[in-house]
Amino acid sequence: MDTKKSSKQQKTLKTYRTVIVGAGPAGIGMGVALKDFGVYDFVILEKGLIGSTFLKWTTETRFLTPSFQSTQFGLLDLNAVAINTSPAYSSGKEHLSGPEYVHYLNRVVYEFQLPVHEEREVMTVVKRDRDFVLETVDAYYVAEYLIWSTGEFQFPNDRPFPGAELCIHNSRIGSYRDLLGDDFTIIGGYESGVDAALNLAMLGRETAILERGTVMDSKSQDPSVTLSFYTKQRLDETTAADGIRLEERTEVKKVTHGGNGAFRIHTGSGYYESPTPPILATGFKGGEEQIHDLFYNTGGRPQLNEWDESTRTPNLYLAGPHVMHQNVIFCFIYKFRQRFGIVAHRIATQLGMDTDAAVKLYRRHNMFLDDLSCCQEDCKC
Ligand SMILES: Cc1cc2nc3c(=O)[nH]c(=O)nc-3n(C[C@H](O)[C@H](O)[C@H](O)COP(=O)(O)OP(=O)(O)OC[C@H]3O[C@@H](n4cnc5c(N)ncnc54)[C@H](O)[C@@H]3O)c2cc1C
């Protein structure tokens, strides 16, 4: 790394070979992978604290993918971002809370001596010839390679229809205990919506879930498009007394004020009234929207080549849940971590490193997914 004072703007000028933006599981896992592939000249810039997304989860939220200390037998914990690490082991839990996962990420940063700079928000990115110039409040970072891993949680899809501003997006709820009222309407019946209903039911509140498709009926095996078995099981175990009502094939068109301070939720065929602000469980956009002009976009997803590099801007890589190839969606940690090795390998080979040993290691641990045909739905029983 090289540091100078930029005379014109009075900002420090810092030069690295690679900059990673975002210190969530994707940014941290990418940092470990770069080191494993022999790339050491990099920094991770994080606008908040390490794992800050998980500190924003509602208090009641837990991981739905289970963690298990299977590492000893060569099976990586589903929520691990680096080989020989395990959130189950670091927390003693199977379904971690947000803060417990942050503890794990901090352990990884410590063990692998990752150069994370917290409270460094990247405000702009410009490509100048071969280099990227990233601006933070007090510095310019210049880098040949940029890995964008800013996730999606901090970019909620909170304006999906007119009147959405009258609702509250589930990512902005600190704790379900803080919500006033006994009767709630949740718009969206995938993981976040059902999780909200289950948590509210545990507090004795009634909920209606309005879902444009179906909640339970999907034939898909892929938890990226259908409710996980963990959540289905929890929903199956509820009874009528829990007061969760599913309104399937119900698409919300707009929300307006109703009578007596209520909220009117309009669908194609009528309306529902909710005494409390409707809860939006309508998902997230991608953090790469912050630098959207550096990507071509297809169907709301950034276009990437076989190394997860932008097809528009060479040497710009995307890591995390918005990576998608053909129909394969990488929105869980156990999925997107399998691309860390691909990106690290690409950068390392361009820098002339010998990567054979690292590729073998990553393949052995299912962390080097270069053949997407393995992700088809072929579970026999
Ligand atoms: C309620 C809920 C439950 C979930 N449960 C599971 C589960 O059980 N299993 C699973 O695999 N996945 C789960 N997920 C998804 C998982 O949390 C995400 O896939 C994961 O957090 C993505 O990691 P990331 O590092 O890409 O993004 P994030 O964790 O969001 O990290 C991105 C980081 O980038 C930083 N950042 C953003 N913009 C900038 C900027 N301009 N400059 C600097 N830093 C910036 C942010 O502060 C943040 O720390 C869940 C998600 C939610 C919402």
The ligand as an ORCA input file, in Angstrom:
! r2SCAN-3c Opt
* xyz 0 1
  C     -33.840    -11.650      8.011
  C     -32.779    -12.317      7.197
  C     -32.407    -13.624      7.480
  C     -31.418    -14.249      6.726
  N     -31.072    -15.529      7.026
  C     -30.108    -16.131      6.303
  C     -29.724    -17.473      6.585
  O     -30.270    -18.127      7.457
  N     -28.728    -18.018      5.835
  C     -28.105    -17.340      4.830
  O     -27.217    -17.894      4.174
  N     -28.462    -16.068      4.534
  C     -29.446    -15.463      5.244
  N     -29.817    -14.187      4.936
  C     -29.136    -13.501      3.832
  C     -27.762    -13.019      4.285
  O     -27.901    -12.247      5.443
  C     -27.130    -12.199      3.177
  O     -27.059    -12.990      2.021
  C     -25.737    -11.746      3.575
  O     -25.795    -10.835      4.640
  C     -25.064    -11.086      2.395
  O     -23.754    -10.797      2.770
  P     -23.011     -9.543      2.149
  O     -21.667     -9.483      2.768
  O     -23.111     -9.584      0.675
  O     -23.908     -8.291      2.591
  P     -24.059     -7.586      4.007
  O     -24.011     -8.560      5.105
  O     -25.256     -6.712      3.899
  O     -22.745     -6.685      4.092
  C     -22.556     -5.597      3.239
  C     -21.702     -4.580      3.967
  O     -21.384     -3.528      3.061
  C     -21.384     -2.294      3.770
  N     -21.576     -1.230      2.784
  C     -22.674     -0.982      2.026
  N     -22.452      0.074      1.220
  C     -21.187      0.503      1.477
  C     -20.384      1.567      0.967
  N     -20.835      2.397      0.025
  N     -19.129      1.725      1.458
  C     -18.641      0.873      2.411
  N     -19.376     -0.148      2.936
  C     -20.628     -0.330      2.465
  C     -22.538     -2.462      4.744
  O     -22.415     -1.596      5.850
  C     -22.420     -3.933      5.144
  O     -21.643     -4.111      6.306
  C     -30.798    -13.547      5.674
  C     -31.171    -12.230      5.395
  C     -32.156    -11.619      6.142
  C     -32.544    -10.216      5.817
*
